[in-house]
């Protein structure tokens, strides 16, 4: 089951600061909903453990995150894949673009694509889509508050 999530967030911080935060595992681990751990393996690879609840299913996903198409400090593509045991799998990516909105603010735009399978996919597309949009919204608003604080 594939889905697409798009949105944007205005962050009260300069473009360079937002870029640095998007590449900082400490900031990301504090703003990704359900993140249990996020460890940097290289400049473009991280390992993650995230707990997600979708409807009646709560699963711990262990996975890898890779940054590609880096165009500092303006854009990158983040791709990830996680396995949640019997609950299934999730994989996908997001194109993230940063645009300065004056010297002290940045517009962050994202277009994410995700694919889920296993028991989670059996829950139905509406539930998965609404939960995914909610989690994406939580991440980007939390990230905006943390960075723009």
C-alpha positions in Angstrom: 0.0 0.0 0.0 1.6 3.3 -1.1 0.7 6.8 0.0 1.9 10.4 -0.5 2.1 13.1 2.1 3.0 16.7 1.2 3.3 19.8 3.4 5.3 22.8 4.5 6.3 24.4 7.7 7.6 27.9 8.4 10.5 27.7 10.9 11.6 30.8 12.7 15.3 30.2 12.1 17.9 31.0 9.4 18.2 28.5 6.5 21.7 27.3 7.6 20.5 26.5 11.1 17.5 24.5 9.8 19.8 22.6 7.4 22.2 21.7 10.3 19.3 20.5 12.5 18.0 18.3 9.6 21.3 16.6 9.7 21.7 16.4 13.5 20.7 13.0 14.9 20.2 14.5 18.4 17.6 17.0 17.0 15.9 14.4 14.8 15.7 11.8 17.7 13.9 14.4 19.8 11.4 15.4 17.1 10.6 12.1 15.4 7.4 10.7 17.0 8.1 7.4 18.8 11.9 7.5 18.2 13.7 5.3 20.7 17.1 5.7 19.2 18.8 7.3 16.2 22.5 6.8 15.6 24.7 8.3 12.9 26.7 5.7 11.0 28.2 8.0 8.5 27.5 11.5 7.0 24.7 10.0 5.0 23.5 6.9 7.0 21.7 6.5 10.3 20.2 3.5 12.2 16.9 4.1 13.9 14.4 2.4 16.2 10.9 3.8 16.3 7.7 2.7 18.0 4.5 3.4 16.0 0.9 2.8 16.9 -1.6 2.5 14.1 -5.0 1.6 15.2 -4.8 -1.4 17.4 -1.3 -2.3 16.3 1.8 -1.0 18.1 5.1 -2.1 16.6 8.8 -1.3 17.0 10.5 -0.7 13.7 14.2 -1.1 13.3 15.6 0.4 10.2 18.1 2.3 8.2 17.9 5.9 7.0 20.0 7.2 4.1 20.4 10.8 2.9 20.7 11.2 -0.9 20.7 14.0 -3.5 22.4 16.4 -1.0 22.3 20.0 -2.1 23.4 21.8 1.1 21.8 23.9 2.5 18.8 23.7 0.2 17.6 20.2 -0.3 18.0 16.5 0.1 16.2 13.2 -0.2 15.8 11.1 2.9 15.1 7.4 2.4 14.4 4.8 5.0 13.2 1.2 5.5 12.1 -0.4 8.7 11.0 -3.9 9.7 8.4 -4.3 12.5 8.5 -8.0 12.9 5.0 -9.6 12.6 3.4 -6.1 12.2 5.1 -5.7 8.8 7.4 -3.3 7.1 7.5 0.4 6.2 9.7 2.0 3.6 9.7 5.3 1.8 11.4 8.6 1.4 10.9 12.3 1.3 12.2 15.1 -0.8 12.9 18.0 1.6 13.5 21.6 0.3 14.5 24.6 2.3 13.9 28.2 1.1 14.9 31.3 3.0 11.9 33.5 4.1 13.9 36.5 5.0 17.1 36.4 7.1 15.5 34.8 10.2 13.0 32.3 8.8 12.9 29.2 6.5 10.2 27.5 4.6 10.6 23.7 4.8 8.6 21.8 2.1 8.3 18.1 2.0 6.9 15.5 -0.4 7.0 12.0 1.2 6.1 8.6 -0.3 5.7 5.6 1.9 4.9 1.9 1.3 3.7 -0.4 4.1 3.1 -4.1 4.1 2.2 -7.0 6.5 -0.4 -6.7 9.2 -0.3 -2.9 9.2 -1.3 -2.8 5.5 -4.5 -4.8 6.4 -5.7 -2.0 8.7 -7.0 -0.1 5.7 -5.8 2.8 3.7 -7.8 5.6 5.5 -6.4 4.7 8.9 -2.8 4.4 7.6 -3.0 7.6 5.6 -4.6 9.6 8.5 -2.0 8.2 11.0 0.9 8.9 8.6 -0.3 12.5 8.0 -0.6 13.0 11.7 2.9 11.7 12.4 4.4 13.7 9.6 2.6 16.8 11.0 3.8 16.1 14.5 7.4 15.7 13.4 7.5 18.9 11.3 5.8 21.0 13.9 7.9 19.6 16.7 11.1 20.1 14.5 10.0 23.7 13.8 9.5 24.4 17.5 12.8 22.8 18.5 14.8 24.6 15.8 12.9 27.9 15.8 12.5 27.8 19.6 
